[in-house]
């Protein structure tokens, strides 16, 4: 299958476009990754099994799992492995949610203590079936990690808590170091890509988190290759800066199965560099824009850089 070319703006980096035929798509070399086979990968996998923990690394078919698990880095997914939403980009199972496990926060804390992490990322499925959307479970997990590993910094990647009054306040009051909520895509594509969510509600969640605790670092992420254009990405950047978001991640969308939203184009590394340059120009403290960037990719290293940049900006 040969790549298709279409006219684009002169002198600017162009996406690498591919024709979609079911689940057949020609991946360019820059997003190919090796199969995970390292000793560190297997040790991390065994630890997750021992404590019966879910990870977004596995459930969402992250392409970086081999690299991250080899370094004993994992993004823990709490509140079960079944989501109440059916976003067309996501590989996590949809259906009747798992029963809430009251002992999960302690198991997460124990596993993280064994891994010896300096920084941990906690995310979850959407739990629209719970009165608080799972907010108190997030808070209990944060507190359990603080007790078991006081020096570990904590990043949460939360759902949008749509129509869950007071849920955000519960999570922020537990004092995570980083509050992350992904916009995922541009507003025009929400009805087809993220139909259960609301773009401006998600923006407001990010703004409110910083209003509730100005010391928080806030973070959001986008996927590209879903059919958005460059002007729309720039507008989302402006919206995020208006919400005082500190850190932006942008990565290439990869279609998990033929039933998911197709990849419309593969964005080139040069275009990702252009997005990163634009993000810094708009005032983000940090921007990570590469084909394989995901929300929690290199999160620990990036958190250290965030602290340094905020300190430098305040001097």
FIGUVEX-392101 format. One record per residue: x, y, z of N, C-alpha, C in turn. Coordinates in steps of 0.1 Angstrom, whole numbers, padded with zeros to 4 digits. Example, Ala and Ser with C-alpha at 12.3 -4.5 7.8 and 13.67 -1.06 7.14 Angstrom:
// residues 2
[[0132, -0057, 0078], [0123, -0045, 0078], [0132, -0033, 0078]]
[[0128, -0022, 0071], [0137, -0011, 0071], [0129, 0000, 0079]]
***
This chain:
// residues 315
[[0008, -0012, 0000], [0000, 0000, 0000], [0009, 0012, 0000]]
[[0007, 0021, -0009], [0015, 0033, -0011], [0009, 0045, -0003]]
[[0017, 0053, 0003], [0012, 0065, 0010], [0006, 0075, 0000]]
[[-0005, 0081, 0005], [-0011, 0092, -0003], [-0005, 0105, 0001]]
[[-0005, 0114, -0009], [0000, 0128, -0006], [-0011, 0137, -0009]]
[[-0012, 0148, -0002], [-0022, 0158, -0004], [-0016, 0172, -0003]]
[[-0021, 0182, -0009], [-0015, 0195, -0008], [-0016, 0200, 0006]]
[[-0005, 0206, 0010], [-0005, 0212, 0024], [0002, 0226, 0022]]
[[0002, 0233, 0034], [0008, 0247, 0034], [0023, 0246, 0030]]
[[0026, 0254, 0021], [0040, 0255, 0016], [0050, 0258, 0027]]
[[0061, 0250, 0027], [0072, 0253, 0036], [0070, 0248, 0051]]
[[0059, 0240, 0053], [0056, 0235, 0067], [0056, 0220, 0067]]
[[0060, 0215, 0079], [0061, 0200, 0080], [0048, 0194, 0077]]
[[0047, 0183, 0069], [0035, 0177, 0065], [0033, 0163, 0072]]
[[0021, 0160, 0076], [0018, 0146, 0081], [0020, 0136, 0070]]
[[0024, 0124, 0074], [0026, 0113, 0065], [0012, 0106, 0065]]
[[0005, 0106, 0053], [-0009, 0101, 0053], [-0009, 0087, 0047]]
[[-0018, 0079, 0053], [-0020, 0066, 0048], [-0035, 0063, 0046]]
[[-0038, 0055, 0036], [-0052, 0051, 0033], [-0055, 0040, 0043]]
[[-0068, 0041, 0048], [-0072, 0031, 0058], [-0080, 0021, 0051]]
[[-0077, 0008, 0053], [-0084, -0003, 0048], [-0086, -0013, 0059]]
[[-0098, -0011, 0066], [-0100, -0019, 0078], [-0089, -0016, 0089]]
[[-0082, -0027, 0093], [-0072, -0024, 0103], [-0058, -0024, 0097]]
[[-0057, -0024, 0084], [-0044, -0023, 0077], [-0039, -0009, 0075]]
[[-0028, -0006, 0081], [-0023, 0007, 0080], [-0007, 0006, 0080]]
[[-0001, 0014, 0072], [0013, 0013, 0070], [0020, 0022, 0080]]
[[0026, 0016, 0090], [0032, 0025, 0101], [0046, 0029, 0096]]
[[0049, 0042, 0097], [0063, 0046, 0094], [0073, 0041, 0104]]
[[0085, 0041, 0100], [0096, 0035, 0109], [0097, 0042, 0122]]
[[0093, 0055, 0123], [0095, 0063, 0135], [0086, 0059, 0147]]
[[0076, 0050, 0144], [0067, 0046, 0155], [0068, 0031, 0157]]
[[0078, 0025, 0151], [0079, 0010, 0154], [0087, 0008, 0167]]
[[0082, -0001, 0175], [0089, -0004, 0188], [0092, -0019, 0189]]
[[0102, -0023, 0197], [0106, -0037, 0198], [0096, -0044, 0208]]
[[0095, -0057, 0207], [0087, -0064, 0216], [0094, -0065, 0230]]
[[0086, -0064, 0240], [0092, -0064, 0254], [0097, -0077, 0258]]
[[0110, -0079, 0261], [0115, -0092, 0264], [0126, -0091, 0276]]
[[0128, -0079, 0281], [0139, -0077, 0291], [0135, -0083, 0305]]
[[0145, -0085, 0313], [0144, -0091, 0326], [0136, -0081, 0335]]
[[0139, -0068, 0333], [0131, -0058, 0341], [0116, -0058, 0338]]
[[0113, -0060, 0325], [0099, -0060, 0320], [0092, -0072, 0327]]
[[0098, -0083, 0327], [0092, -0095, 0333], [0091, -0094, 0348]]
[[0100, -0088, 0355], [0099, -0086, 0369], [0088, -0076, 0373]]
[[0086, -0065, 0365], [0075, -0056, 0367], [0062, -0063, 0365]]
[[0061, -0071, 0354], [0049, -0078, 0351], [0045, -0088, 0363]]
[[0055, -0095, 0368], [0053, -0104, 0379], [0048, -0097, 0391]]
[[0053, -0085, 0394], [0049, -0077, 0406], [0035, -0072, 0404]]
[[0031, -0068, 0392], [0017, -0064, 0390], [0007, -0076, 0392]]
[[0012, -0088, 0388], [0003, -0099, 0390], [0002, -0103, 0405]]
[[0013, -0102, 0412], [0014, -0106, 0426], [0004, -0098, 0434]]
[[0003, -0085, 0431], [-0006, -0076, 0438], [-0019, -0074, 0431]]
[[-0022, -0081, 0421], [-0035, -0081, 0414], [-0038, -0067, 0410]]
[[-0029, -0060, 0403], [-0030, -0046, 0399], [-0032, -0045, 0384]]
[[-0041, -0036, 0380], [-0042, -0033, 0366], [-0033, -0021, 0362]]
[[-0028, -0021, 0350], [-0020, -0010, 0345], [-0026, -0005, 0332]]
[[-0025, 0008, 0330], [-0030, 0013, 0317], [-0020, 0009, 0306]]
[[-0008, 0006, 0310], [0003, 0002, 0301], [-0002, -0010, 0293]]
[[-0009, -0020, 0300], [-0014, -0032, 0293], [-0028, -0030, 0288]]
[[-0037, -0024, 0296], [-0051, -0023, 0292], [-0053, -0014, 0280]]
[[-0044, -0004, 0279], [-0045, 0006, 0267], [-0035, 0003, 0256]]
[[-0028, -0009, 0257], [-0019, -0013, 0247], [-0008, -0002, 0244]]
[[-0002, 0003, 0254], [0008, 0014, 0252], [0020, 0008, 0245]]
[[0025, 0015, 0235], [0036, 0011, 0227], [0050, 0012, 0235]]
[[0049, 0019, 0246], [0062, 0021, 0254], [0063, 0011, 0265]]
[[0055, 0001, 0266], [0055, -0008, 0278], [0068, -0015, 0280]]
[[0075, -0019, 0269], [0087, -0026, 0270], [0098, -0017, 0277]]
[[0099, -0004, 0272], [0109, 0005, 0277], [0106, 0008, 0292]]
[[0093, 0012, 0295], [0090, 0017, 0308], [0091, 0005, 0319]]
[[0086, -0006, 0315], [0086, -0017, 0325], [0100, -0022, 0327]]
[[0109, -0021, 0317], [0123, -0025, 0319], [0129, -0016, 0330]]
[[0124, -0004, 0331], [0130, 0006, 0341], [0122, 0005, 0354]]
[[0112, -0004, 0355], [0104, -0006, 0367], [0094, 0006, 0369]]
[[0090, 0012, 0357], [0080, 0023, 0357], [0067, 0017, 0352]]
[[0056, 0020, 0359], [0043, 0015, 0355], [0033, 0025, 0359]]
[[0022, 0027, 0351], [0011, 0035, 0354], [0000, 0027, 0359]]
[[-0003, 0028, 0372], [-0013, 0019, 0378], [-0027, 0024, 0375]]
[[-0036, 0015, 0371], [-0050, 0019, 0368], [-0059, 0013, 0379]]
[[-0065, 0022, 0387], [-0074, 0018, 0398], [-0088, 0018, 0394]]
[[-0097, 0014, 0403], [-0111, 0013, 0400], [-0116, 0003, 0390]]
[[-0108, -0008, 0389], [-0111, -0019, 0380], [-0106, -0017, 0366]]
[[-0109, -0027, 0358], [-0104, -0027, 0344], [-0115, -0026, 0333]]
[[-0127, -0023, 0338], [-0138, -0021, 0328], [-0144, -0007, 0330]]
[[-0145, 0000, 0318], [-0149, 0014, 0318], [-0164, 0015, 0314]]
[[-0170, 0026, 0320], [-0184, 0028, 0317], [-0186, 0036, 0304]]
[[-0175, 0041, 0298], [-0175, 0049, 0286], [-0170, 0040, 0274]]
[[-0173, 0045, 0262], [-0168, 0037, 0250], [-0162, 0047, 0240]]
[[-0151, 0053, 0244], [-0144, 0062, 0236], [-0138, 0054, 0224]]
[[-0139, 0060, 0212], [-0135, 0053, 0200], [-0120, 0052, 0198]]
[[-0112, 0058, 0206], [-0097, 0057, 0205], [-0091, 0047, 0215]]
[[-0099, 0043, 0225], [-0094, 0036, 0237], [-0096, 0021, 0236]]
[[-0085, 0013, 0240], [-0085, -0001, 0240], [-0090, -0007, 0253]]
[[-0094, 0001, 0263], [-0098, -0005, 0276], [-0112, -0010, 0274]]
[[-0115, -0021, 0280], [-0128, -0028, 0279], [-0139, -0019, 0284]]
[[-0151, -0020, 0278], [-0163, -0013, 0281], [-0174, -0023, 0285]]
[[-0181, -0019, 0296], [-0192, -0028, 0300], [-0196, -0026, 0314]]
[[-0201, -0036, 0321], [-0204, -0036, 0335], [-0192, -0035, 0344]]
[[-0190, -0024, 0351], [-0178, -0022, 0359], [-0175, -0032, 0369]]
[[-0162, -0034, 0373], [-0159, -0043, 0383], [-0164, -0037, 0397]]
[[-0166, -0046, 0406], [-0169, -0042, 0420], [-0157, -0035, 0426]]
[[-0160, -0024, 0433], [-0149, -0016, 0438], [-0142, -0024, 0449]]
[[-0128, -0025, 0448], [-0120, -0032, 0458], [-0115, -0023, 0469]]
[[-0120, -0024, 0481], [-0116, -0015, 0492], [-0101, -0017, 0496]]
[[-0095, -0028, 0492], [-0081, -0030, 0496], [-0071, -0026, 0485]]
[[-0076, -0021, 0474], [-0067, -0018, 0463], [-0057, -0007, 0467]]
[[-0061, 0004, 0474], [-0052, 0015, 0477], [-0039, 0009, 0484]]
[[-0042, 0000, 0494], [-0030, -0006, 0502], [-0021, -0014, 0493]]
[[-0027, -0022, 0484], [-0020, -0030, 0475], [-0011, -0022, 0465]]
[[-0017, -0011, 0460], [-0009, -0002, 0452], [0003, 0004, 0459]]
[[0000, 0008, 0472], [0011, 0014, 0480], [0022, 0004, 0482]]
[[0019, -0008, 0485], [0029, -0019, 0488], [0037, -0022, 0476]]
[[0030, -0023, 0464], [0037, -0026, 0452], [0047, -0014, 0448]]
[[0042, -0002, 0450], [0051, 0009, 0447], [0063, 0010, 0456]]
[[0061, 0006, 0469], [0072, 0006, 0478], [0082, -0004, 0474]]
[[0078, -0016, 0469], [0087, -0026, 0464], [0095, -0021, 0451]]
[[0088, -0014, 0443], [0094, -0009, 0431], [0104, 0002, 0434]]
[[0102, 0009, 0445], [0111, 0019, 0449], [0111, 0031, 0440]]
[[0099, 0035, 0436], [0097, 0046, 0427], [0099, 0060, 0433]]
[[0105, 0069, 0427], [0106, 0083, 0432], [0093, 0090, 0427]]
[[0086, 0086, 0417], [0074, 0092, 0411], [0065, 0082, 0406]]
[[0052, 0083, 0409], [0042, 0073, 0405], [0031, 0080, 0398]]
[[0025, 0073, 0388], [0013, 0078, 0381], [0001, 0069, 0384]]
[[-0010, 0075, 0389], [-0022, 0067, 0391], [-0033, 0072, 0382]]
[[-0039, 0063, 0375], [-0050, 0067, 0366], [-0062, 0057, 0369]]
[[-0072, 0058, 0361], [-0084, 0049, 0363], [-0092, 0049, 0351]]
[[-0101, 0039, 0351], [-0112, 0039, 0341], [-0122, 0050, 0345]]
[[-0132, 0053, 0336], [-0143, 0061, 0340], [-0153, 0053, 0348]]
[[-0158, 0058, 0359], [-0167, 0051, 0367], [-0180, 0060, 0369]]
[[-0187, 0061, 0358], [-0199, 0069, 0359], [-0210, 0063, 0368]]
[[-0208, 0050, 0371], [-0218, 0043, 0380], [-0216, 0047, 0395]]
[[-0205, 0052, 0399], [-0202, 0056, 0413], [-0207, 0070, 0415]]
[[-0213, 0072, 0427], [-0218, 0086, 0430], [-0207, 0097, 0429]]
[[-0195, 0094, 0433], [-0184, 0104, 0432], [-0174, 0101, 0421]]
[[-0178, 0092, 0412], [-0169, 0089, 0400], [-0156, 0082, 0404]]
[[-0155, 0078, 0417], [-0142, 0071, 0421], [-0133, 0081, 0428]]
[[-0137, 0093, 0431], [-0128, 0104, 0436], [-0122, 0100, 0450]]
[[-0131, 0094, 0459], [-0126, 0090, 0472], [-0116, 0079, 0471]]
[[-0118, 0070, 0461], [-0108, 0059, 0459], [-0095, 0065, 0455]]
[[-0095, 0075, 0446], [-0082, 0082, 0443], [-0076, 0087, 0455]]
[[-0084, 0094, 0464], [-0078, 0100, 0476], [-0072, 0090, 0485]]
[[-0079, 0079, 0487], [-0074, 0068, 0496], [-0061, 0063, 0491]]
[[-0060, 0061, 0477], [-0048, 0056, 0471], [-0036, 0066, 0473]]
[[-0039, 0079, 0472], [-0028, 0089, 0474], [-0024, 0088, 0488]]
[[-0033, 0087, 0498], [-0029, 0087, 0512], [-0022, 0074, 0515]]
[[-0025, 0063, 0510], [-0018, 0051, 0513], [-0004, 0051, 0507]]
[[-0002, 0057, 0496], [0012, 0058, 0490], [0020, 0068, 0499]]
[[0014, 0078, 0503], [0021, 0088, 0512], [0026, 0081, 0525]]
[[0017, 0072, 0530], [0021, 0066, 0542], [0032, 0055, 0540]]
[[0031, 0048, 0529], [0041, 0038, 0527], [0054, 0043, 0521]]
[[0053, 0054, 0513], [0065, 0059, 0507], [0065, 0075, 0507]]
[[0068, 0080, 0518], [0066, 0095, 0520], [0074, 0103, 0510]]
[[0085, 0098, 0505], [0093, 0106, 0495], [0088, 0105, 0481]]
[[0079, 0096, 0478], [0074, 0094, 0464], [0065, 0105, 0461]]
[[0067, 0111, 0449], [0058, 0121, 0444], [0047, 0114, 0436]]
[[0035, 0120, 0436], [0024, 0114, 0430], [0017, 0122, 0419]]
[[0015, 0116, 0408], [0008, 0122, 0397], [-0005, 0114, 0395]]
[[-0016, 0121, 0394], [-0029, 0115, 0391], [-0034, 0119, 0377]]
[[-0039, 0109, 0370], [-0045, 0111, 0357], [-0059, 0107, 0358]]
[[-0068, 0117, 0360], [-0082, 0114, 0364], [-0092, 0114, 0352]]
[[-0103, 0108, 0354], [-0114, 0110, 0345], [-0120, 0124, 0347]]
[[-0130, 0127, 0339], [-0136, 0141, 0340], [-0146, 0144, 0351]]
[[-0150, 0133, 0358], [-0160, 0135, 0369], [-0172, 0143, 0364]]
[[-0176, 0140, 0352], [-0188, 0146, 0347], [-0200, 0144, 0355]]
[[-0207, 0155, 0359], [-0219, 0155, 0368], [-0216, 0148, 0381]]
[[-0204, 0149, 0387], [-0200, 0144, 0400], [-0196, 0155, 0409]]
[[-0206, 0162, 0415], [-0204, 0174, 0423], [-0194, 0171, 0434]]
[[-0184, 0179, 0435], [-0175, 0178, 0447], [-0164, 0168, 0445]]
[[-0164, 0160, 0434], [-0154, 0149, 0432], [-0140, 0155, 0430]]
[[-0139, 0165, 0422], [-0125, 0171, 0420], [-0119, 0176, 0433]]
[[-0128, 0183, 0441], [-0123, 0188, 0454], [-0117, 0177, 0463]]
[[-0123, 0165, 0463], [-0118, 0154, 0471], [-0104, 0149, 0466]]
[[-0102, 0149, 0453], [-0089, 0144, 0448], [-0079, 0155, 0451]]
[[-0082, 0167, 0448], [-0072, 0178, 0450], [-0068, 0179, 0465]]
[[-0078, 0177, 0474], [-0075, 0178, 0489], [-0066, 0168, 0494]]
[[-0065, 0157, 0486], [-0055, 0146, 0490], [-0041, 0149, 0487]]
[[-0039, 0161, 0480], [-0025, 0166, 0477], [-0017, 0158, 0468]]
[[-0021, 0155, 0456], [-0012, 0149, 0446], [-0002, 0160, 0442]]
[[0009, 0156, 0436], [0019, 0166, 0432], [0016, 0172, 0418]]
[[0010, 0163, 0409], [0006, 0166, 0396], [-0008, 0162, 0393]]
[[-0016, 0171, 0388], [-0030, 0167, 0384], [-0031, 0167, 0369]]
[[-0034, 0156, 0363], [-0034, 0154, 0349], [-0048, 0150, 0344]]
[[-0053, 0156, 0334], [-0066, 0152, 0328], [-0064, 0155, 0313]]
[[-0066, 0145, 0305], [-0063, 0146, 0291], [-0075, 0151, 0283]]
[[-0073, 0161, 0275], [-0084, 0166, 0265], [-0085, 0156, 0254]]
[[-0074, 0149, 0251], [-0074, 0138, 0241], [-0074, 0143, 0226]]
[[-0083, 0152, 0223], [-0084, 0156, 0209], [-0091, 0170, 0208]]
[[-0092, 0175, 0196], [-0098, 0189, 0194], [-0113, 0188, 0196]]
[[-0119, 0200, 0199], [-0134, 0199, 0202], [-0142, 0194, 0191]]
[[-0139, 0197, 0178], [-0147, 0193, 0167], [-0148, 0178, 0166]]
[[-0138, 0170, 0171], [-0138, 0156, 0170], [-0144, 0149, 0182]]
[[-0148, 0156, 0192], [-0154, 0150, 0204], [-0166, 0141, 0201]]
[[-0175, 0145, 0193], [-0187, 0136, 0191], [-0184, 0123, 0185]]
[[-0173, 0121, 0177], [-0169, 0109, 0172], [-0158, 0101, 0179]]
[[-0149, 0109, 0186], [-0138, 0103, 0192], [-0140, 0101, 0207]]
[[-0146, 0110, 0214], [-0148, 0110, 0228], [-0163, 0114, 0231]]
[[-0173, 0106, 0227], [-0187, 0111, 0227], [-0192, 0112, 0241]]
[[-0187, 0105, 0251], [-0192, 0106, 0265], [-0187, 0118, 0272]]
[[-0178, 0126, 0267], [-0171, 0137, 0274], [-0176, 0150, 0268]]
[[-0172, 0161, 0275], [-0175, 0174, 0270], [-0162, 0183, 0271]]
[[-0158, 0188, 0260], [-0145, 0195, 0259], [-0144, 0206, 0269]]
[[-0154, 0215, 0270], [-0152, 0226, 0279], [-0154, 0222, 0294]]
[[-0160, 0211, 0296], [-0160, 0206, 0310], [-0146, 0202, 0314]]
[[-0140, 0194, 0305], [-0126, 0190, 0308], [-0117, 0202, 0310]]
[[-0118, 0212, 0302], [-0110, 0224, 0304], [-0112, 0230, 0317]]
[[-0125, 0230, 0321], [-0129, 0236, 0334], [-0123, 0228, 0346]]
[[-0123, 0215, 0344], [-0117, 0206, 0355], [-0102, 0210, 0357]]
[[-0095, 0212, 0346], [-0081, 0216, 0347], [-0079, 0230, 0354]]
[[-0087, 0239, 0350], [-0086, 0252, 0356], [-0090, 0252, 0371]]
[[-0100, 0245, 0374], [-0105, 0244, 0388], [-0094, 0237, 0397]]
[[-0087, 0227, 0392], [-0077, 0221, 0400], [-0066, 0231, 0404]]
[[-0062, 0239, 0395], [-0052, 0249, 0398], [-0058, 0260, 0407]]
[[-0070, 0263, 0406], [-0077, 0273, 0415], [-0078, 0268, 0429]]
[[-0081, 0255, 0430], [-0082, 0249, 0443], [-0068, 0248, 0450]]
[[-0058, 0245, 0443], [-0044, 0244, 0449], [-0034, 0249, 0439]]
[[-0031, 0262, 0440], [-0021, 0268, 0431], [-0007, 0262, 0430]]
[[-0004, 0254, 0441], [0009, 0247, 0441], [0009, 0235, 0432]]
[[-0002, 0230, 0428], [-0003, 0218, 0419], [0003, 0221, 0405]]
[[0010, 0211, 0400], [0013, 0212, 0386], [0002, 0206, 0378]]
[[-0003, 0212, 0368], [-0014, 0206, 0360], [-0009, 0203, 0346]]
[[-0015, 0193, 0340], [-0010, 0186, 0328], [-0022, 0181, 0320]]
[[-0020, 0181, 0307], [-0030, 0175, 0298], [-0023, 0170, 0285]]
[[-0030, 0161, 0279], [-0024, 0155, 0267], [-0034, 0154, 0255]]
[[-0028, 0153, 0243], [-0036, 0152, 0231], [-0030, 0141, 0222]]
[[-0039, 0135, 0214], [-0034, 0126, 0204], [-0036, 0133, 0190]]
[[-0027, 0131, 0181], [-0028, 0136, 0168], [-0029, 0125, 0158]]
[[-0034, 0128, 0146], [-0036, 0117, 0136], [-0050, 0113, 0135]]
[[-0059, 0119, 0142], [-0074, 0116, 0142], [-0082, 0123, 0132]]
[[-0075, 0133, 0125], [-0083, 0141, 0115], [-0083, 0156, 0119]]
[[-0076, 0160, 0130], [-0075, 0174, 0133], [-0066, 0181, 0124]]
[[-0066, 0194, 0124], [-0056, 0202, 0116], [-0048, 0210, 0126]]
[[-0038, 0216, 0121], [-0028, 0223, 0129], [-0034, 0235, 0136]]
[[-0043, 0243, 0129], [-0049, 0254, 0135], [-0057, 0250, 0148]]
[[-0064, 0238, 0147], [-0072, 0233, 0158], [-0063, 0230, 0170]]
[[-0051, 0224, 0167], [-0042, 0221, 0178], [-0037, 0233, 0185]]
[[-0034, 0244, 0177], [-0029, 0256, 0183], [-0040, 0263, 0191]]
[[-0053, 0261, 0187], [-0064, 0267, 0195], [-0065, 0259, 0208]]
[[-0063, 0246, 0208], [-0064, 0238, 0221], [-0053, 0243, 0230]]
[[-0041, 0245, 0224], [-0030, 0250, 0233], [-0034, 0263, 0239]]
[[-0040, 0272, 0232], [-0044, 0285, 0238], [-0054, 0283, 0249]]
[[-0064, 0274, 0247], [-0074, 0271, 0257], [-0067, 0265, 0269]]
[[-0057, 0256, 0268], [-0050, 0251, 0279], [-0042, 0261, 0287]]
[[-0036, 0270, 0280], [-0029, 0281, 0287], [-0038, 0290, 0294]]
[[-0050, 0293, 0288], [-0060, 0301, 0295], [-0065, 0294, 0308]]
[[-0064, 0281, 0308], [-0067, 0273, 0320], [-0055, 0271, 0330]]
[[-0044, 0278, 0326], [-0032, 0278, 0334], [-0025, 0264, 0336]]
[[-0026, 0256, 0325], [-0020, 0243, 0325], [-0005, 0244, 0323]]
[[0003, 0237, 0330], [0017, 0238, 0330], [0024, 0229, 0319]]
[[0018, 0218, 0317], [0026, 0207, 0309], [0016, 0201, 0299]]
[[0021, 0201, 0286], [0013, 0195, 0275], [0021, 0184, 0269]]
[[0014, 0173, 0267], [0019, 0161, 0259], [0011, 0159, 0247]]
[[0018, 0156, 0236], [0012, 0153, 0223], [0019, 0141, 0217]]
[[0011, 0131, 0214], [0016, 0119, 0208], [0007, 0114, 0196]]
[[0013, 0105, 0189], [0006, 0099, 0177], [-0005, 0089, 0181]]
[[-0017, 0091, 0176], [-0028, 0081, 0178], [-0025, 0068, 0170]]
[[-0027, 0057, 0176], [-0025, 0044, 0170], [-0038, 0036, 0172]]
[[-0043, 0031, 0161], [-0056, 0024, 0161], [-0055, 0010, 0168]]
[[-0062, 0008, 0179], [-0060, -0005, 0186], [-0066, -0017, 0178]]
[[-0077, -0015, 0171], [-0084, -0025, 0164], [-0092, -0019, 0152]]
[[-0097, -0028, 0143], [-0105, -0022, 0132], [-0118, -0016, 0137]]
[[-0123, -0019, 0149], [-0135, -0013, 0154], [-0133, 0001, 0160]]
[[-0120, 0005, 0162], [-0117, 0018, 0167], [-0116, 0029, 0156]]
[[-0115, 0041, 0160], [-0114, 0052, 0151], [-0101, 0050, 0142]]
[[-0102, 0052, 0129], [-0091, 0050, 0121], [-0080, 0061, 0123]]
[[-0068, 0057, 0120], [-0057, 0067, 0119], [-0059, 0074, 0105]]
[[-0060, 0087, 0106], [-0062, 0095, 0094], [-0048, 0099, 0088]]
[[-0039, 0102, 0097], [-0025, 0104, 0092], [-0015, 0102, 0103]]
[[-0003, 0098, 0099], [0009, 0097, 0108], [0016, 0110, 0107]]
[[0017, 0117, 0118], [0023, 0130, 0119], [0038, 0128, 0120]]
[[0046, 0136, 0112], [0060, 0134, 0111], [0067, 0139, 0124]]
[[0079, 0134, 0127], [0087, 0139, 0138], [0089, 0154, 0137]]
[[0091, 0159, 0124], [0093, 0174, 0122], [0081, 0182, 0127]]
[[0069, 0177, 0124], [0057, 0184, 0128], [0056, 0183, 0143]]
[[0059, 0172, 0149], [0059, 0172, 0164], [0068, 0182, 0170]]
[[0080, 0184, 0164], [0090, 0194, 0168], [0083, 0208, 0167]]
[[0076, 0210, 0156], [0069, 0223, 0154], [0059, 0225, 0165]]
[[0051, 0215, 0169], [0041, 0216, 0180], [0048, 0219, 0193]]
[[0059, 0213, 0195], [0067, 0215, 0208], [0072, 0230, 0209]]
[[0077, 0234, 0198], [0082, 0248, 0197], [0071, 0258, 0200]]
[[0059, 0255, 0193], [0047, 0264, 0195], [0043, 0264, 0209]]
[[0043, 0252, 0216], [0038, 0251, 0230], [0047, 0259, 0239]]
[[0060, 0259, 0237], [0068, 0267, 0246], [0066, 0282, 0243]]
[[0064, 0285, 0230], [0061, 0299, 0226], [0048, 0304, 0233]]
[[0039, 0295, 0236], [0026, 0299, 0242], [0027, 0300, 0257]]
[[0038, 0295, 0263], [0040, 0297, 0277], [0039, 0284, 0286]]
[[0038, 0272, 0280], [0039, 0260, 0288], [0052, 0259, 0295]]
[[0052, 0255, 0307], [0065, 0252, 0314], [0072, 0240, 0308]]
[[0064, 0230, 0304], [0070, 0218, 0298], [0061, 0214, 0286]]
[[0067, 0208, 0276], [0060, 0202, 0264], [0068, 0190, 0260]]
[[0061, 0179, 0258], [0066, 0167, 0253], [0058, 0163, 0241]]
[[0064, 0165, 0229], [0057, 0162, 0217], [0065, 0153, 0207]]
[[0062, 0141, 0207], [0069, 0131, 0199], [0059, 0120, 0195]]
[[0062, 0113, 0184], [0052, 0102, 0180], [0048, 0093, 0191]]
[[0058, 0089, 0200], [0055, 0079, 0210], [0052, 0085, 0223]]
[[0051, 0098, 0224], [0048, 0104, 0237], [0034, 0099, 0242]]
[[0033, 0096, 0255], [0020, 0092, 0261], [0020, 0100, 0274]]
[[0009, 0101, 0281], [0007, 0110, 0292], [0017, 0107, 0303]]
[[0020, 0095, 0306], [0029, 0092, 0317], [0043, 0088, 0313]]
[[0046, 0089, 0300], [0059, 0086, 0295], [0070, 0095, 0301]]
[[0080, 0089, 0307], [0091, 0096, 0314], [0085, 0106, 0324]]
[[0074, 0103, 0331], [0068, 0112, 0340], [0076, 0116, 0351]]
[[0084, 0107, 0357], [0093, 0111, 0368], [0103, 0121, 0364]]
[[0110, 0119, 0353], [0121, 0128, 0349], [0114, 0141, 0345]]
[[0103, 0141, 0339], [0096, 0153, 0335], [0091, 0161, 0348]]
[[0087, 0154, 0358], [0083, 0161, 0371], [0095, 0169, 0377]]
[[0107, 0163, 0377], [0119, 0170, 0382], [0122, 0182, 0374]]
[[0120, 0181, 0360], [0122, 0193, 0352], [0112, 0204, 0354]]
[[0099, 0200, 0357], [0089, 0209, 0359], [0092, 0217, 0372]]
[[0097, 0211, 0382], [0100, 0218, 0395], [0111, 0228, 0392]]
[[0121, 0224, 0384], [0133, 0233, 0381], [0128, 0245, 0373]]
[[0119, 0242, 0364], [0114, 0254, 0355], [0106, 0263, 0363]]
[[0097, 0258, 0372], [0089, 0267, 0380], [0098, 0275, 0389]]
[[0108, 0269, 0395], [0117, 0276, 0404], [0124, 0287, 0396]]
[[0129, 0284, 0384], [0136, 0293, 0376], [0127, 0305, 0372]]
[[0115, 0302, 0369], [0105, 0312, 0365], [0102, 0322, 0376]]
[[0103, 0317, 0389], [0099, 0325, 0400], [0111, 0334, 0405]]
[[0123, 0331, 0400], [0135, 0339, 0405], [0136, 0352, 0397]]
***
